[in-house]
Amino acid sequence: MINQQTNDIKISEVREPVISNSTYKELKELMRFRHFKRYYFELDYDWDKLDFLSIKFEKVYTLMIQDLSNFKKFLIKISE
C-alpha cells in the first residue's frame, strides 16, 4: 500500500517502510532547501535559515539512524 501523502511504502507481510512518516516530514524541509539552493548562488546567505536547517539536520540524522536500525532489525527478523 502506498500512502500518497508521504510516499511511504508498506507491503503487508513483505516489508516495513524504511523511514517513518515523522522522518519523512522532517526530510521534506531539507529537500526543499537543497532544491532551492542548487542553482541559487549567492554570497549573502540567510544565516538564520541555515541555523534552522542545521538544527533540522541534527534531528533528521537521529531519526534516520533510528529508522535504519529498525529496518535492519526487521530484515534480520525476516531472514531468520
PDB file of N, CA, C and O in Angstrom:
ATOM      1  N   MET A   1       0.848  -1.184   0.000  1.00  0.00           N
ATOM      2  CA  MET A   1       0.000   0.000   0.000  1.00  0.00           C
ATOM      3  C   MET A   1       0.888   1.240   0.000  1.00  0.00           C
ATOM      4  O   MET A   1       1.846   1.312   0.769  1.00  0.00           O
ATOM      5  N   ILE A   2       0.582   2.211  -0.848  1.00  0.00           N
ATOM      6  CA  ILE A   2       1.346   3.454  -0.923  1.00  0.00           C
ATOM      7  C   ILE A   2       0.533   4.576  -0.300  1.00  0.00           C
ATOM      8  O   ILE A   2      -0.610   4.814  -0.690  1.00  0.00           O
ATOM      9  N   ASN A   3       1.114   5.251   0.651  1.00  0.00           N
ATOM     10  CA  ASN A   3       0.494   6.416   1.259  1.00  0.00           C
ATOM     11  C   ASN A   3       0.912   7.615   0.417  1.00  0.00           C
ATOM     12  O   ASN A   3       2.088   7.978   0.409  1.00  0.00           O
ATOM     13  N   GLN A   4      -0.026   8.232  -0.289  1.00  0.00           N
ATOM     14  CA  GLN A   4       0.291   9.304  -1.230  1.00  0.00           C
ATOM     15  C   GLN A   4       0.851  10.547  -0.550  1.00  0.00           C
ATOM     16  O   GLN A   4       1.613  11.293  -1.165  1.00  0.00           O
ATOM     17  N   GLN A   5       0.492  10.782   0.694  1.00  0.00           N
ATOM     18  CA  GLN A   5       0.972  11.980   1.372  1.00  0.00           C
ATOM     19  C   GLN A   5       2.444  11.885   1.738  1.00  0.00           C
ATOM     20  O   GLN A   5       3.137  12.902   1.767  1.00  0.00           O
ATOM     21  N   THR A   6       2.929  10.701   2.013  1.00  0.00           N
ATOM     22  CA  THR A   6       4.312  10.575   2.461  1.00  0.00           C
ATOM     23  C   THR A   6       5.175   9.711   1.555  1.00  0.00           C
ATOM     24  O   THR A   6       6.373   9.563   1.797  1.00  0.00           O
ATOM     25  N   ASN A   7       4.587   9.149   0.528  1.00  0.00           N
ATOM     26  CA  ASN A   7       5.318   8.228  -0.355  1.00  0.00           C
ATOM     27  C   ASN A   7       5.840   7.021   0.406  1.00  0.00           C
ATOM     28  O   ASN A   7       6.822   6.395   0.008  1.00  0.00           O
ATOM     29  N   ASP A   8       5.175   6.707   1.496  1.00  0.00           N
ATOM     30  CA  ASP A   8       5.538   5.595   2.352  1.00  0.00           C
ATOM     31  C   ASP A   8       5.057   4.296   1.713  1.00  0.00           C
ATOM     32  O   ASP A   8       3.891   4.186   1.334  1.00  0.00           O
ATOM     33  N   ILE A   9       5.919   3.343   1.595  1.00  0.00           N
ATOM     34  CA  ILE A   9       5.506   2.066   1.020  1.00  0.00           C
ATOM     35  C   ILE A   9       5.611   0.996   2.087  1.00  0.00           C
ATOM     36  O   ILE A   9       6.692   0.722   2.607  1.00  0.00           O
ATOM     37  N   LYS A  10       4.488   0.401   2.402  1.00  0.00           N
ATOM     38  CA  LYS A  10       4.455  -0.738   3.309  1.00  0.00           C
ATOM     39  C   LYS A  10       3.716  -1.841   2.589  1.00  0.00           C
ATOM     40  O   LYS A  10       2.551  -1.684   2.222  1.00  0.00           O
ATOM     41  N   ILE A  11       4.377  -2.931   2.393  1.00  0.00           N
ATOM     42  CA  ILE A  11       3.761  -4.064   1.720  1.00  0.00           C
ATOM     43  C   ILE A  11       3.469  -5.100   2.805  1.00  0.00           C
ATOM     44  O   ILE A  11       4.380  -5.728   3.345  1.00  0.00           O
ATOM     45  N   SER A  12       2.199  -5.262   3.108  1.00  0.00           N
ATOM     46  CA  SER A  12       1.794  -6.139   4.197  1.00  0.00           C
ATOM     47  C   SER A  12       2.477  -7.496   4.109  1.00  0.00           C
ATOM     48  O   SER A  12       2.491  -8.140   3.060  1.00  0.00           O
ATOM     49  N   GLU A  13       3.034  -7.903   5.217  1.00  0.00           N
ATOM     50  CA  GLU A  13       3.712  -9.187   5.375  1.00  0.00           C
ATOM     51  C   GLU A  13       4.897  -9.383   4.430  1.00  0.00           C
ATOM     52  O   GLU A  13       5.393 -10.499   4.275  1.00  0.00           O
ATOM     53  N   VAL A  14       5.346  -8.309   3.806  1.00  0.00           N
ATOM     54  CA  VAL A  14       6.524  -8.416   2.951  1.00  0.00           C
ATOM     55  C   VAL A  14       7.618  -7.485   3.460  1.00  0.00           C
ATOM     56  O   VAL A  14       8.748  -7.913   3.695  1.00  0.00           O
ATOM     57  N   ARG A  15       7.276  -6.207   3.630  1.00  0.00           N
ATOM     58  CA  ARG A  15       8.306  -5.262   4.047  1.00  0.00           C
ATOM     59  C   ARG A  15       7.698  -4.083   4.782  1.00  0.00           C
ATOM     60  O   ARG A  15       6.611  -3.610   4.452  1.00  0.00           O
ATOM     61  N   GLU A  16       8.424  -3.623   5.782  1.00  0.00           N
ATOM     62  CA  GLU A  16       8.074  -2.415   6.512  1.00  0.00           C
ATOM     63  C   GLU A  16       8.653  -1.213   5.774  1.00  0.00           C
ATOM     64  O   GLU A  16       9.583  -1.373   4.983  1.00  0.00           O
ATOM     65  N   PRO A  17       8.124  -0.011   6.015  1.00  0.00           N
ATOM     66  CA  PRO A  17       8.739   1.174   5.393  1.00  0.00           C
ATOM     67  C   PRO A  17      10.146   1.409   5.959  1.00  0.00           C
ATOM     68  O   PRO A  17      10.400   1.139   7.133  1.00  0.00           O
ATOM     69  N   VAL A  18      11.027   1.896   5.142  1.00  0.00           N
ATOM     70  CA  VAL A  18      12.405   2.150   5.582  1.00  0.00           C
ATOM     71  C   VAL A  18      12.458   3.366   6.500  1.00  0.00           C
ATOM     72  O   VAL A  18      13.140   3.342   7.524  1.00  0.00           O
ATOM     73  N   ILE A  19      11.746   4.419   6.141  1.00  0.00           N
ATOM     74  CA  ILE A  19      11.706   5.597   7.010  1.00  0.00           C
ATOM     75  C   ILE A  19      10.276   5.847   7.470  1.00  0.00           C
ATOM     76  O   ILE A  19       9.316   5.537   6.765  1.00  0.00           O
ATOM     77  N   SER A  20      10.154   6.407   8.650  1.00  0.00           N
ATOM     78  CA  SER A  20       8.838   6.676   9.232  1.00  0.00           C
ATOM     79  C   SER A  20       8.247   7.953   8.652  1.00  0.00           C
ATOM     80  O   SER A  20       8.934   8.739   8.001  1.00  0.00           O
ATOM     81  N   ASN A  21       6.979   8.136   8.901  1.00  0.00           N
ATOM     82  CA  ASN A  21       6.304   9.354   8.447  1.00  0.00           C
ATOM     83  C   ASN A  21       6.915  10.595   9.084  1.00  0.00           C
ATOM     84  O   ASN A  21       7.074  11.620   8.420  1.00  0.00           O
ATOM     85  N   SER A  22       7.256  10.510  10.357  1.00  0.00           N
ATOM     86  CA  SER A  22       7.848  11.677  11.031  1.00  0.00           C
ATOM     87  C   SER A  22       9.208  12.037  10.435  1.00  0.00           C
ATOM     88  O   SER A  22       9.535  13.216  10.299  1.00  0.00           O
ATOM     89  N   THR A  23       9.987  11.039  10.086  1.00  0.00           N
ATOM     90  CA  THR A  23      11.280  11.307   9.451  1.00  0.00           C
ATOM     91  C   THR A  23      11.079  11.934   8.077  1.00  0.00           C
ATOM     92  O   THR A  23      11.782  12.874   7.707  1.00  0.00           O
ATOM     93  N   TYR A  24      10.129  11.416   7.336  1.00  0.00           N
ATOM     94  CA  TYR A  24       9.847  11.957   6.009  1.00  0.00           C
ATOM     95  C   TYR A  24       9.461  13.432   6.086  1.00  0.00           C
ATOM     96  O   TYR A  24       9.929  14.245   5.289  1.00  0.00           O
ATOM     97  N   LYS A  25       8.619  13.765   7.035  1.00  0.00           N
ATOM     98  CA  LYS A  25       8.187  15.157   7.194  1.00  0.00           C
ATOM     99  C   LYS A  25       9.375  16.072   7.482  1.00  0.00           C
ATOM    100  O   LYS A  25       9.454  17.182   6.954  1.00  0.00           O
ATOM    101  N   GLU A  26      10.285  15.609   8.309  1.00  0.00           N
ATOM    102  CA  GLU A  26      11.472  16.404   8.625  1.00  0.00           C
ATOM    103  C   GLU A  26      12.401  16.523   7.412  1.00  0.00           C
ATOM    104  O   GLU A  26      12.993  17.577   7.179  1.00  0.00           O
ATOM    105  N   LEU A  27      12.521  15.461   6.659  1.00  0.00           N
ATOM    106  CA  LEU A  27      13.384  15.467   5.473  1.00  0.00           C
ATOM    107  C   LEU A  27      12.879  16.417   4.388  1.00  0.00           C
ATOM    108  O   LEU A  27      13.672  16.987   3.639  1.00  0.00           O
ATOM    109  N   LYS A  28      11.563  16.583   4.308  1.00  0.00           N
ATOM    110  CA  LYS A  28      10.996  17.451   3.277  1.00  0.00           C
ATOM    111  C   LYS A  28      11.557  18.868   3.349  1.00  0.00           C
ATOM    112  O   LYS A  28      11.829  19.482   2.317  1.00  0.00           O
ATOM    113  N   GLU A  29      11.730  19.383   4.548  1.00  0.00           N
ATOM    114  CA  GLU A  29      12.274  20.738   4.694  1.00  0.00           C
ATOM    115  C   GLU A  29      13.699  20.817   4.152  1.00  0.00           C
ATOM    116  O   GLU A  29      14.058  21.779   3.472  1.00  0.00           O
ATOM    117  N   LEU A  30      14.496  19.818   4.451  1.00  0.00           N
ATOM    118  CA  LEU A  30      15.867  19.803   3.933  1.00  0.00           C
ATOM    119  C   LEU A  30      15.887  19.632   2.418  1.00  0.00           C
ATOM    120  O   LEU A  30      16.720  20.234   1.740  1.00  0.00           O
ATOM    121  N   MET A  31      14.996  18.830   1.888  1.00  0.00           N
ATOM    122  CA  MET A  31      14.942  18.630   0.439  1.00  0.00           C
ATOM    123  C   MET A  31      14.528  19.911  -0.276  1.00  0.00           C
ATOM    124  O   MET A  31      15.081  20.244  -1.325  1.00  0.00           O
ATOM    125  N   ARG A  32      13.560  20.628   0.284  1.00  0.00           N
ATOM    126  CA  ARG A  32      13.139  21.887  -0.339  1.00  0.00           C
ATOM    127  C   ARG A  32      14.298  22.878  -0.384  1.00  0.00           C
ATOM    128  O   ARG A  32      14.504  23.545  -1.397  1.00  0.00           O
ATOM    129  N   PHE A  33      15.039  22.975   0.684  1.00  0.00           N
ATOM    130  CA  PHE A  33      16.167  23.894   0.726  1.00  0.00           C
ATOM    131  C   PHE A  33      17.223  23.499  -0.303  1.00  0.00           C
ATOM    132  O   PHE A  33      17.763  24.354  -1.005  1.00  0.00           O
ATOM    133  N   ARG A  34      17.511  22.212  -0.388  1.00  0.00           N
ATOM    134  CA  ARG A  34      18.524  21.734  -1.338  1.00  0.00           C
ATOM    135  C   ARG A  34      18.127  22.086  -2.761  1.00  0.00           C
ATOM    136  O   ARG A  34      18.958  22.553  -3.539  1.00  0.00           O
ATOM    137  N   HIS A  35      16.871  21.867  -3.108  1.00  0.00           N
ATOM    138  CA  HIS A  35      16.430  22.163  -4.469  1.00  0.00           C
ATOM    139  C   HIS A  35      16.435  23.662  -4.750  1.00  0.00           C
ATOM    140  O   HIS A  35      16.741  24.091  -5.863  1.00  0.00           O
ATOM    141  N   PHE A  36      16.102  24.433  -3.763  1.00  0.00           N
ATOM    142  CA  PHE A  36      16.099  25.884  -3.945  1.00  0.00           C
ATOM    143  C   PHE A  36      17.523  26.414  -4.125  1.00  0.00           C
ATOM    144  O   PHE A  36      17.765  27.253  -4.992  1.00  0.00           O
ATOM    145  N   LYS A  37      18.447  25.939  -3.329  1.00  0.00           N
ATOM    146  CA  LYS A  37      19.821  26.440  -3.353  1.00  0.00           C
ATOM    147  C   LYS A  37      20.677  25.805  -4.447  1.00  0.00           C
ATOM    148  O   LYS A  37      21.779  26.279  -4.725  1.00  0.00           O
ATOM    149  N   ARG A  38      20.193  24.772  -5.046  1.00  0.00           N
ATOM    150  CA  ARG A  38      21.002  24.055  -6.034  1.00  0.00           C
ATOM    151  C   ARG A  38      21.520  24.966  -7.137  1.00  0.00           C
ATOM    152  O   ARG A  38      22.680  24.855  -7.535  1.00  0.00           O
ATOM    153  N   TYR A  39      20.681  25.860  -7.635  1.00  0.00           N
ATOM    154  CA  TYR A  39      21.087  26.766  -8.714  1.00  0.00           C
ATOM    155  C   TYR A  39      21.063  28.216  -8.272  1.00  0.00           C
ATOM    156  O   TYR A  39      21.118  29.123  -9.102  1.00  0.00           O
ATOM    157  N   TYR A  40      20.985  28.434  -7.004  1.00  0.00           N
ATOM    158  CA  TYR A  40      20.871  29.775  -6.465  1.00  0.00           C
ATOM    159  C   TYR A  40      22.179  30.109  -5.753  1.00  0.00           C
ATOM    160  O   TYR A  40      22.341  29.806  -4.571  1.00  0.00           O
ATOM    161  N   PHE A  41      23.093  30.721  -6.458  1.00  0.00           N
ATOM    162  CA  PHE A  41      24.400  31.047  -5.896  1.00  0.00           C
ATOM    163  C   PHE A  41      24.401  32.495  -5.430  1.00  0.00           C
ATOM    164  O   PHE A  41      24.157  33.426  -6.199  1.00  0.00           O
ATOM    165  N   GLU A  42      24.676  32.644  -4.183  1.00  0.00           N
ATOM    166  CA  GLU A  42      24.647  33.974  -3.601  1.00  0.00           C
ATOM    167  C   GLU A  42      25.604  33.984  -2.403  1.00  0.00           C
ATOM    168  O   GLU A  42      25.737  32.987  -1.694  1.00  0.00           O
ATOM    169  N   LEU A  43      26.246  35.090  -2.196  1.00  0.00           N
ATOM    170  CA  LEU A  43      27.163  35.182  -1.064  1.00  0.00           C
ATOM    171  C   LEU A  43      26.486  35.696   0.198  1.00  0.00           C
ATOM    172  O   LEU A  43      27.013  35.532   1.297  1.00  0.00           O
ATOM    173  N   ASP A  44      25.345  36.304   0.050  1.00  0.00           N
ATOM    174  CA  ASP A  44      24.623  36.848   1.189  1.00  0.00           C
ATOM    175  C   ASP A  44      23.547  35.852   1.631  1.00  0.00           C
ATOM    176  O   ASP A  44      22.388  35.955   1.228  1.00  0.00           O
ATOM    177  N   TYR A  45      23.944  34.896   2.457  1.00  0.00           N
ATOM    178  CA  TYR A  45      23.032  33.841   2.882  1.00  0.00           C
ATOM    179  C   TYR A  45      22.148  34.297   4.027  1.00  0.00           C
ATOM    180  O   TYR A  45      22.475  35.233   4.755  1.00  0.00           O
ATOM    181  N   ASP A  46      21.037  33.624   4.167  1.00  0.00           N
ATOM    182  CA  ASP A  46      20.150  33.826   5.298  1.00  0.00           C
ATOM    183  C   ASP A  46      20.658  32.918   6.419  1.00  0.00           C
ATOM    184  O   ASP A  46      20.311  31.738   6.479  1.00  0.00           O
ATOM    185  N   TRP A  47      21.470  33.471   7.291  1.00  0.00           N
ATOM    186  CA  TRP A  47      22.126  32.679   8.323  1.00  0.00           C
ATOM    187  C   TRP A  47      21.138  32.120   9.339  1.00  0.00           C
ATOM    188  O   TRP A  47      21.375  31.054   9.907  1.00  0.00           O
ATOM    189  N   ASP A  48      20.046  32.815   9.572  1.00  0.00           N
ATOM    190  CA  ASP A  48      19.021  32.282  10.470  1.00  0.00           C
ATOM    191  C   ASP A  48      18.407  31.014   9.886  1.00  0.00           C
ATOM    192  O   ASP A  48      18.165  30.039  10.598  1.00  0.00           O
ATOM    193  N   LYS A  49      18.162  31.043   8.596  1.00  0.00           N
ATOM    194  CA  LYS A  49      17.617  29.865   7.921  1.00  0.00           C
ATOM    195  C   LYS A  49      18.628  28.717   7.956  1.00  0.00           C
ATOM    196  O   LYS A  49      18.246  27.564   8.160  1.00  0.00           O
ATOM    197  N   LEU A  50      19.884  29.015   7.764  1.00  0.00           N
ATOM    198  CA  LEU A  50      20.917  27.981   7.825  1.00  0.00           C
ATOM    199  C   LEU A  50      21.037  27.393   9.230  1.00  0.00           C
ATOM    200  O   LEU A  50      21.254  26.191   9.383  1.00  0.00           O
ATOM    201  N   ASP A  51      20.898  28.227  10.248  1.00  0.00           N
ATOM    202  CA  ASP A  51      20.904  27.720  11.625  1.00  0.00           C
ATOM    203  C   ASP A  51      19.704  26.799  11.862  1.00  0.00           C
ATOM    204  O   ASP A  51      19.829  25.733  12.465  1.00  0.00           O
ATOM    205  N   PHE A  52      18.549  27.232  11.377  1.00  0.00           N
ATOM    206  CA  PHE A  52      17.338  26.419  11.489  1.00  0.00           C
ATOM    207  C   PHE A  52      17.539  25.065  10.803  1.00  0.00           C
ATOM    208  O   PHE A  52      17.194  24.024  11.361  1.00  0.00           O
ATOM    209  N   LEU A  53      18.094  25.085   9.602  1.00  0.00           N
ATOM    210  CA  LEU A  53      18.310  23.849   8.855  1.00  0.00           C
ATOM    211  C   LEU A  53      19.355  22.959   9.514  1.00  0.00           C
ATOM    212  O   LEU A  53      19.271  21.733   9.436  1.00  0.00           O
ATOM    213  N   SER A  54      20.315  23.560  10.146  1.00  0.00           N
ATOM    214  CA  SER A  54      21.318  22.782  10.874  1.00  0.00           C
ATOM    215  C   SER A  54      20.664  22.007  12.024  1.00  0.00           C
ATOM    216  O   SER A  54      20.975  20.839  12.256  1.00  0.00           O
ATOM    217  N   ILE A  55      19.769  22.666  12.725  1.00  0.00           N
ATOM    218  CA  ILE A  55      19.033  22.002  13.803  1.00  0.00           C
ATOM    219  C   ILE A  55      18.153  20.896  13.228  1.00  0.00           C
ATOM    220  O   ILE A  55      18.084  19.798  13.781  1.00  0.00           O
ATOM    221  N   LYS A  56      17.482  21.192  12.117  1.00  0.00           N
ATOM    222  CA  LYS A  56      16.655  20.181  11.441  1.00  0.00           C
ATOM    223  C   LYS A  56      17.494  18.971  11.045  1.00  0.00           C
ATOM    224  O   LYS A  56      17.084  17.824  11.227  1.00  0.00           O
ATOM    225  N   PHE A  57      18.677  19.250  10.500  1.00  0.00           N
ATOM    226  CA  PHE A  57      19.543  18.169  10.060  1.00  0.00           C
ATOM    227  C   PHE A  57      19.916  17.256  11.224  1.00  0.00           C
ATOM    228  O   PHE A  57      19.885  16.032  11.096  1.00  0.00           O
ATOM    229  N   GLU A  58      20.265  17.849  12.346  1.00  0.00           N
ATOM    230  CA  GLU A  58      20.621  17.038  13.524  1.00  0.00           C
ATOM    231  C   GLU A  58      19.457  16.161  13.955  1.00  0.00           C
ATOM    232  O   GLU A  58      19.648  14.997  14.308  1.00  0.00           O
ATOM    233  N   LYS A  59      18.250  16.719  13.926  1.00  0.00           N
ATOM    234  CA  LYS A  59      17.066  15.954  14.295  1.00  0.00           C
ATOM    235  C   LYS A  59      16.820  14.832  13.286  1.00  0.00           C
ATOM    236  O   LYS A  59      16.557  13.692  13.670  1.00  0.00           O
ATOM    237  N   VAL A  60      16.907  15.156  12.007  1.00  0.00           N
ATOM    238  CA  VAL A  60      16.669  14.159  10.956  1.00  0.00           C
ATOM    239  C   VAL A  60      17.720  13.058  11.008  1.00  0.00           C
ATOM    240  O   VAL A  60      17.411  11.882  10.819  1.00  0.00           O
ATOM    241  N   TYR A  61      18.945  13.444  11.262  1.00  0.00           N
ATOM    242  CA  TYR A  61      20.019  12.451  11.346  1.00  0.00           C
ATOM    243  C   TYR A  61      19.698  11.419  12.431  1.00  0.00           C
ATOM    244  O   TYR A  61      19.832  10.215  12.212  1.00  0.00           O
ATOM    245  N   THR A  62      19.280  11.895  13.585  1.00  0.00           N
ATOM    246  CA  THR A  62      18.928  10.999  14.682  1.00  0.00           C
ATOM    247  C   THR A  62      17.751  10.103  14.302  1.00  0.00           C
ATOM    248  O   THR A  62      17.764   8.901  14.571  1.00  0.00           O
ATOM    249  N   LEU A  63      16.739  10.694  13.678  1.00  0.00           N
ATOM    250  CA  LEU A  63      15.580   9.905  13.243  1.00  0.00           C
ATOM    251  C   LEU A  63      15.961   8.864  12.199  1.00  0.00           C
ATOM    252  O   LEU A  63      15.478   7.732  12.237  1.00  0.00           O
ATOM    253  N   MET A  64      16.830   9.251  11.264  1.00  0.00           N
ATOM    254  CA  MET A  64      17.254   8.309  10.218  1.00  0.00           C
ATOM    255  C   MET A  64      18.026   7.131  10.807  1.00  0.00           C
ATOM    256  O   MET A  64      17.820   5.985  10.410  1.00  0.00           O
ATOM    257  N   ILE A  65      18.900   7.416  11.740  1.00  0.00           N
ATOM    258  CA  ILE A  65      19.650   6.328  12.391  1.00  0.00           C
ATOM    259  C   ILE A  65      18.677   5.363  13.068  1.00  0.00           C
ATOM    260  O   ILE A  65      18.823   4.144  12.965  1.00  0.00           O
ATOM    261  N   GLN A  66      17.701   5.915  13.748  1.00  0.00           N
ATOM    262  CA  GLN A  66      16.709   5.086  14.420  1.00  0.00           C
ATOM    263  C   GLN A  66      15.887   4.282  13.405  1.00  0.00           C
ATOM    264  O   GLN A  66      15.682   3.083  13.590  1.00  0.00           O
ATOM    265  N   ASP A  67      15.421   4.929  12.347  1.00  0.00           N
ATOM    266  CA  ASP A  67      14.633   4.239  11.324  1.00  0.00           C
ATOM    267  C   ASP A  67      15.435   3.133  10.636  1.00  0.00           C
ATOM    268  O   ASP A  67      14.931   2.031  10.422  1.00  0.00           O
ATOM    269  N   LEU A  68      16.668   3.433  10.298  1.00  0.00           N
ATOM    270  CA  LEU A  68      17.502   2.428   9.638  1.00  0.00           C
ATOM    271  C   LEU A  68      17.807   1.256  10.566  1.00  0.00           C
ATOM    272  O   LEU A  68      17.878   0.108  10.128  1.00  0.00           O
ATOM    273  N   SER A  69      17.982   1.554  11.830  1.00  0.00           N
ATOM    274  CA  SER A  69      18.191   0.489  12.817  1.00  0.00           C
ATOM    275  C   SER A  69      16.949  -0.392  12.920  1.00  0.00           C
ATOM    276  O   SER A  69      17.051  -1.618  12.970  1.00  0.00           O
ATOM    277  N   ASN A  70      15.787   0.235  12.952  1.00  0.00           N
ATOM    278  CA  ASN A  70      14.531  -0.528  12.999  1.00  0.00           C
ATOM    279  C   ASN A  70      14.355  -1.376  11.741  1.00  0.00           C
ATOM    280  O   ASN A  70      13.912  -2.522  11.819  1.00  0.00           O
ATOM    281  N   PHE A  71      14.697  -0.819  10.595  1.00  0.00           N
ATOM    282  CA  PHE A  71      14.572  -1.575   9.356  1.00  0.00           C
ATOM    283  C   PHE A  71      15.559  -2.738   9.325  1.00  0.00           C
ATOM    284  O   PHE A  71      15.235  -3.822   8.839  1.00  0.00           O
ATOM    285  N   LYS A  72      16.739  -2.511   9.835  1.00  0.00           N
ATOM    286  CA  LYS A  72      17.742  -3.585   9.917  1.00  0.00           C
ATOM    287  C   LYS A  72      17.216  -4.720  10.797  1.00  0.00           C
ATOM    288  O   LYS A  72      17.357  -5.894  10.455  1.00  0.00           O
ATOM    289  N   LYS A  73      16.606  -4.362  11.936  1.00  0.00           N
ATOM    290  CA  LYS A  73      16.021  -5.382  12.814  1.00  0.00           C
ATOM    291  C   LYS A  73      14.928  -6.156  12.087  1.00  0.00           C
ATOM    292  O   LYS A  73      14.820  -7.374  12.227  1.00  0.00           O
ATOM    293  N   PHE A  74      14.123  -5.442  11.312  1.00  0.00           N
ATOM    294  CA  PHE A  74      13.077  -6.094  10.538  1.00  0.00           C
ATOM    295  C   PHE A  74      13.695  -7.086   9.544  1.00  0.00           C
ATOM    296  O   PHE A  74      13.211  -8.210   9.409  1.00  0.00           O
ATOM    297  N   LEU A  75      14.742  -6.681   8.861  1.00  0.00           N
ATOM    298  CA  LEU A  75      15.391  -7.563   7.881  1.00  0.00           C
ATOM    299  C   LEU A  75      15.998  -8.799   8.562  1.00  0.00           C
ATOM    300  O   LEU A  75      15.908  -9.914   8.047  1.00  0.00           O
ATOM    301  N   ILE A  76      16.606  -8.581   9.705  1.00  0.00           N
ATOM    302  CA  ILE A  76      17.168  -9.714  10.446  1.00  0.00           C
ATOM    303  C   ILE A  76      16.065 -10.672  10.870  1.00  0.00           C
ATOM    304  O   ILE A  76      16.207 -11.891  10.773  1.00  0.00           O
ATOM    305  N   LYS A  77      14.971 -10.102  11.339  1.00  0.00           N
ATOM    306  CA  LYS A  77      13.840 -10.916  11.782  1.00  0.00           C
ATOM    307  C   LYS A  77      13.300 -11.774  10.642  1.00  0.00           C
ATOM    308  O   LYS A  77      13.059 -12.966  10.835  1.00  0.00           O
ATOM    309  N   ILE A  78      13.108 -11.201   9.479  1.00  0.00           N
ATOM    310  CA  ILE A  78      12.542 -11.992   8.372  1.00  0.00           C
ATOM    311  C   ILE A  78      13.546 -12.978   7.773  1.00  0.00           C
ATOM    312  O   ILE A  78      13.158 -13.933   7.101  1.00  0.00           O
ATOM    313  N   SER A  79      14.833 -12.743   8.019  1.00  0.00           N
ATOM    314  CA  SER A  79      15.839 -13.657   7.475  1.00  0.00           C
ATOM    315  C   SER A  79      16.008 -14.909   8.342  1.00  0.00           C
ATOM    316  O   SER A  79      16.589 -15.906   7.913  1.00  0.00           O
ATOM    317  N   GLU A  80      15.499 -14.834   9.547  1.00  0.00           N
ATOM    318  CA  GLU A  80      15.651 -15.992  10.461  1.00  0.00           C
ATOM    319  C   GLU A  80      14.649 -17.078  10.171  1.00  0.00           C
ATOM    320  O   GLU A  80      14.643 -18.108  10.844  1.00  0.00           O
TER     321      GLU A  80
END
